[in-house]
Amino acid sequence: MQLTILLSLIFILAILLMLYSAVALIQDKKLFGSAPKDIQEVIQPKQQRFNGQHILGWILLVFSMLTIGAVFVTAVWNGKNNNYGFWQYFVRFVAILYIYKAFDMTFLDWFLLQKTHFFQHYYPETEGCKGFRSYGFNIKSQLTKIIVFPFFSAFAAWLCTLIW
């Protein structure tokens, strides 16, 4: 269980790096598809603050995605080495995903976006948008993920037990 918690934390750090890469470095409006509509409408293109900013952002974004992949590879590999069955894999995958989702809903959506003005620092034109005051603006997407995670985990656990 300790490894599962550690993998969850690494997953969360990779998500934070991905968010920072997209918002602060890449700054491409296309990457903000999950933001509230009023915020998406007012975002303006940004000039690079330093040479190589966008390239660094893309490198960090790819690194964060590879890290997320490595979390699941490590979870599977460790399970294989410890003769995990379906339920052990299932619990591990569900735990990683739900720990991340709890962090996403509390820290990213509530604290980071609504309380710290992280996004407005890089996009001052979004200051005052109603989307920042609407906790749960993406509740449909969040609930969908909460419902889908056990099915994804069951499928992944089944694949792991099928292969090994």
Phi, psi and omega in degrees: 000330179297319179295321179298317178294317177300316179296324176297317179295320177295319177302314180297317178298322178295322177295318177298318178297320179297316179298312180299316180302314183291313187282312188269332187248308183286313176054046176255122183306331181296338181276358183251036182297336181268358179288155176303150185301321182295328178287316179301324183291329185264351181297131179251149176301147183243148173279150175295134177280336177208156180298134178086006182302310182293320179297315177300318178300315180293322178298314180293325178295315178296318178300318180294322178291321176295324178295318177299316176299319180295327177301313183285325175297316179296319179299318180289313182300315178297320177297320178297315181293338179254017177054047178294144171261185183306309186293325178292316175299314182303311181297320180297312182295316179298318180298312180301313184290320180286325175297316176299314184296321177298317177297315181301312184287325182270309185277306185291306185287316185273300187286303187293312184280325185264329187258324187267345183062032178305310183294319181294335177300319181270338180229075184299337180294346180270355179303132179091354178296139181296333181302330179287337180265359184258081177296131182091017179303334181246034186300325180297315178295318181296314180295323177300315179296318179300323179284322184283329184308315179296324178292316176300316181296319179295318179296314179296319178296319178297317177299317180298318181285331178291318184283320182249000000 
